[in-house]
Amino acid sequence: MKGKIVFPAMFLAAMLLAACNTVEGVGEDVQAGGEAIEDTAQDVEDDINK
């Protein structure tokens, strides 16, 4: 009985940890995209104000 509970619990924990890493990676990608947009907007503003 104990083995029937332990294995699914370990599997679920592994999936949750993997999901956290994936979400963190997506967050970093979104942040990098936002920074690129911000840099481009700043370059355009600088060009307009020349």
Buried (B, 14 or more C-beta within 10 A) or exposed (E): EEEEEEEEEEEEEEEEEEEEEEEEEEEEEEEEEEEEEEEEEEEEEEEEEE
